[in-house]
Amino acid sequence: MAKKNSYMFTNKQHTQKGIMSTILGVISLVTLAYAVLMSYFKSGDIPRQYGAAAMLVMIFAFAGILLGVVSKSEKDKFYLFSYLGIALNVLALAVISIILYAGAYA
């Protein structure tokens, strides 16, 4: 039997807010990884700018979660970037929470 070629054409697109949420998640995780890595290389003696960067990571992560949730509510769209953005931003918030917890009780 010959295999039937079947294509499904659709006019669905990825949500722009979901893509922006994913970008914010990537930026948050990269910035956080850089701050942690530089703190490790300087043996914990870090400038205040790394703390400010961590604060911006929290703001970006909250904004990314909000964008991901809003983009998930759009109808007839692909939601890959919405889910990915929410996951990356929750991961960034979890890492920040672990760092703050370790700093408070270590």
Secondary structure per residue as TSV (DSSP state, phi and psi in degrees):
chain	resnum	aa	ss	phi	psi
A	1	M	-	360.0	139.1
A	2	A	-	-81.3	141.3
A	3	K	-	-77.3	129.7
A	4	K	-	-82.8	126.0
A	5	N	-	-80.0	119.9
A	6	S	-	-126.7	125.0
A	7	Y	-	-117.2	144.5
A	8	M	-	-117.2	115.3
A	9	F	-	-95.1	138.5
A	10	T	-	-143.7	158.8
A	11	N	-	-105.7	16.7
A	12	K	-	-68.9	148.0
A	13	Q	-	-132.8	163.1
A	14	H	B	-75.3	146.7
A	15	T	-	-75.3	138.9
A	16	Q	H	-67.8	-35.9
A	17	K	H	-68.0	-34.0
A	18	G	H	-67.1	-40.0
A	19	I	H	-65.1	-42.1
A	20	M	H	-65.2	-36.2
A	21	S	H	-62.8	-42.2
A	22	T	H	-65.0	-41.5
A	23	I	H	-62.6	-43.8
A	24	L	H	-63.3	-36.7
A	25	G	H	-64.9	-42.2
A	26	V	H	-66.0	-44.3
A	27	I	H	-60.6	-42.4
A	28	S	H	-62.1	-47.4
A	29	L	H	-68.3	-37.8
A	30	V	H	-67.0	-43.7
A	31	T	H	-63.5	-42.3
A	32	L	H	-65.5	-42.1
A	33	A	H	-63.7	-39.9
A	34	Y	H	-64.3	-44.1
A	35	A	H	-64.2	-41.6
A	36	V	H	-67.6	-42.2
A	37	L	H	-64.5	-43.9
A	38	M	H	-68.6	-33.2
A	39	S	H	-65.1	-38.4
A	40	Y	H	-65.3	-43.8
A	41	F	H	-68.3	-27.1
A	42	K	T	-95.5	12.8
A	43	S	T	57.2	36.5
A	44	G	T	85.5	-6.5
A	45	D	-	-90.9	88.5
A	46	I	-	-114.8	152.4
A	47	P	-	-75.5	167.3
A	48	R	H	-67.7	-20.3
A	49	Q	H	-61.9	-30.1
A	50	Y	H	-69.6	-34.3
A	51	G	H	-66.7	-39.7
A	52	A	H	-65.2	-37.4
A	53	A	H	-64.5	-38.8
A	54	A	H	-66.0	-35.6
A	55	M	H	-66.0	-41.2
A	56	L	H	-64.8	-35.0
A	57	V	H	-61.1	-41.6
A	58	M	H	-64.0	-42.6
A	59	I	H	-64.4	-45.5
A	60	F	H	-61.5	-40.2
A	61	A	H	-66.7	-43.1
A	62	F	H	-63.6	-42.0
A	63	A	H	-64.9	-38.5
A	64	G	H	-66.0	-39.9
A	65	I	H	-63.9	-44.4
A	66	L	H	-60.9	-45.0
A	67	L	H	-63.5	-39.3
A	68	G	H	-64.4	-41.9
A	69	V	H	-68.3	-41.1
A	70	V	H	-65.6	-40.5
A	71	S	H	-69.4	-26.8
A	72	K	H	-68.8	-23.8
A	73	S	T	-83.5	-6.0
A	74	E	S	-72.2	142.5
A	75	K	S	-92.2	149.0
A	76	D	S	56.7	48.5
A	77	K	S	-131.7	165.6
A	78	F	B	-84.3	141.4
A	79	Y	-	-114.4	15.1
A	80	L	H	-58.9	-50.3
A	81	F	H	-70.7	-27.1
A	82	S	H	-64.2	-50.7
A	83	Y	H	-65.4	-41.5
A	84	L	H	-64.3	-42.6
A	85	G	H	-64.1	-42.8
A	86	I	H	-62.2	-44.2
A	87	A	H	-64.2	-44.6
A	88	L	H	-65.2	-40.0
A	89	N	H	-72.3	-35.5
A	90	V	H	-66.5	-38.1
A	91	L	H	-62.2	-42.5
A	92	A	H	-62.8	-41.9
A	93	L	H	-65.9	-36.6
A	94	A	H	-65.4	-40.9
A	95	V	H	-66.4	-42.4
A	96	I	H	-61.5	-40.9
A	97	S	H	-63.8	-41.3
A	98	I	H	-64.5	-42.3
A	99	I	H	-63.6	-43.5
A	100	L	H	-66.7	-39.4
A	101	Y	H	-64.2	-45.1
A	102	A	H	-65.0	-35.8
A	103	G	H	-71.6	-31.1
A	104	A	H	-78.9	-32.6
A	105	Y	H	-114.7	11.3
A	106	A	-	-98.5	360.0
